[in-house]
């Protein structure tokens, strides 16, 4: 049996970006035993993990990147329902985190050796947008804005 702490694909180095430090963490085996394309962000001195997926356009070939979940303290917790396993953030942190994650994806798209989700194919290309799925981050109840 494979050690769940061992990534399924190699992580990339930390990137110093305008909004902070982040990296692509590779394909990791999550709590649900499935593979998850992970990234990590250094936030307030801690390494926190999230999951990204391709979001295909109507032509079923071209794609953007969607952030599915974020705030896990351990990459092996990806795929587990978030309450209790992920950090809760202040509403004021959301925009900063979105900017940092978007900068990471933009940087990765420009690399010669790209993370696997950003690889273009003759029939499908990354369109440059980063989307954030509803509920991708846990926000403190006392700060939720209606």
C-alpha positions as CSV (number, residue, x, y, z in Angstrom):
1,X,0.0,0.0,0.0
2,X,1.3,3.4,-0.9
3,X,2.2,5.9,1.9
4,X,-0.6,8.6,1.8
5,X,2.0,11.2,2.7
6,X,3.9,10.6,-0.5
7,X,2.7,12.8,-3.4
8,X,1.6,11.0,-6.6
9,X,3.5,13.6,-8.6
10,X,6.4,15.9,-7.8
11,X,5.7,19.2,-6.1
12,X,7.1,22.5,-7.5
13,X,9.4,24.9,-5.6
14,X,8.0,27.8,-3.6
15,X,7.4,30.9,-5.7
16,X,7.9,34.4,-4.3
17,X,5.0,36.3,-5.9
18,X,3.8,39.9,-5.5
19,X,1.1,38.9,-3.0
20,X,3.1,36.2,-1.1
21,X,4.6,32.7,-1.3
22,X,2.9,29.8,-3.0
23,X,3.7,26.6,-4.8
24,X,2.0,23.8,-6.8
25,X,2.1,20.8,-4.5
26,X,1.5,18.1,-7.1
27,X,-1.1,15.3,-7.3
28,X,-1.6,14.0,-3.8
29,X,-3.7,11.2,-2.3
30,X,-6.4,12.8,-0.2
31,X,-8.5,11.5,2.7
32,X,-10.9,10.0,0.3
33,X,-8.0,8.0,-1.3
34,X,-8.5,9.9,-4.6
35,X,-5.9,12.0,-6.3
36,X,-6.2,15.8,-5.9
37,X,-4.2,18.4,-7.7
38,X,-2.9,20.5,-4.8
39,X,-1.3,23.8,-4.2
40,X,0.1,25.4,-1.1
41,X,0.1,28.9,0.2
42,X,2.2,30.4,3.0
43,X,-0.3,32.3,5.0
44,X,0.5,34.0,8.3
45,X,3.5,31.7,8.7
46,X,1.7,28.4,8.1
47,X,1.6,26.2,5.0
48,X,-2.0,25.7,3.9
49,X,-3.2,23.5,1.1
50,X,-5.9,23.7,-1.5
51,X,-7.2,21.8,-4.5
52,X,-7.6,23.0,-8.1
53,X,-9.3,21.4,-11.1
54,X,-9.9,22.2,-14.7
55,X,-13.1,23.9,-15.5
56,X,-13.9,23.1,-19.2
57,X,-15.6,25.6,-21.5
58,X,-18.6,24.9,-23.6
59,X,-16.4,23.4,-26.4
60,X,-15.3,20.7,-23.9
61,X,-11.6,21.3,-24.8
62,X,-10.4,24.7,-23.6
63,X,-10.4,25.2,-19.9
64,X,-9.8,27.6,-17.0
65,X,-8.7,26.6,-13.5
66,X,-11.2,26.3,-10.6
67,X,-10.2,26.5,-6.9
68,X,-12.3,23.8,-5.3
69,X,-11.2,24.0,-1.7
70,X,-8.6,25.8,0.4
71,X,-7.3,26.0,4.0
72,X,-6.3,22.5,4.8
73,X,-3.4,22.2,7.2
74,X,-2.3,18.9,5.7
75,X,-2.4,17.9,2.0
76,X,-3.6,14.4,2.9
77,X,-6.9,16.0,4.2
78,X,-7.9,17.1,0.7
79,X,-11.2,15.4,-0.2
80,X,-12.4,15.5,3.4
81,X,-15.4,17.6,4.2
82,X,-14.0,20.9,5.3
83,X,-15.4,21.8,8.8
84,X,-12.9,20.8,11.4
85,X,-10.1,20.0,8.9
86,X,-9.6,23.4,7.3
87,X,-8.8,26.8,8.7
88,X,-11.5,29.4,9.0
89,X,-10.6,32.8,7.5
90,X,-11.7,36.4,8.1
91,X,-13.7,37.8,5.2
92,X,-10.9,40.4,4.7
93,X,-8.4,37.6,3.9
94,X,-10.4,36.2,0.9
95,X,-9.4,38.8,-1.7
96,X,-5.7,38.5,-0.7
97,X,-5.8,34.7,-1.0
98,X,-7.6,34.9,-4.4
99,X,-5.0,37.3,-5.7
100,X,-2.1,35.1,-4.5
101,X,-3.6,31.9,-6.0
102,X,-4.3,33.7,-9.3
103,X,-0.7,34.9,-9.4
104,X,0.5,31.3,-8.8
105,X,-1.6,29.9,-11.7
106,X,-0.5,32.7,-14.0
107,X,3.2,32.0,-13.1
108,X,2.7,28.3,-13.7
109,X,1.1,28.8,-17.0
110,X,4.2,30.7,-18.2
111,X,6.7,27.9,-17.2
112,X,8.2,25.6,-19.7
113,X,7.5,22.7,-17.4
114,X,4.0,23.4,-16.3
115,X,1.9,21.7,-13.6
116,X,-0.2,19.0,-15.2
117,X,-3.5,20.9,-15.1
118,X,-2.0,23.8,-17.0
119,X,-0.6,21.8,-19.9
120,X,-2.1,22.8,-23.2
121,X,-3.0,20.3,-25.8
122,X,-3.5,20.8,-29.6
123,X,-7.3,20.6,-29.0
124,X,-7.5,22.3,-25.6
125,X,-5.8,25.3,-24.1
126,X,-5.7,27.1,-20.8
127,X,-7.8,30.3,-21.2
128,X,-6.1,32.2,-18.3
129,X,-8.9,32.6,-15.8
130,X,-9.0,31.4,-12.2
131,X,-12.4,30.7,-10.9
132,X,-13.4,30.1,-7.2
133,X,-16.1,27.5,-6.5
134,X,-18.8,28.6,-4.1
135,X,-17.7,27.4,-0.6
136,X,-14.1,27.0,-1.6
137,X,-13.0,28.7,1.7
138,X,-14.5,28.7,5.2
139,X,-15.3,32.2,6.4
140,X,-15.9,33.1,10.0
141,X,-19.7,33.3,10.7
142,X,-19.4,36.7,12.3
143,X,-17.9,38.1,9.1
144,X,-20.1,36.6,6.4
145,X,-21.5,39.4,4.3
146,X,-25.0,38.9,2.8
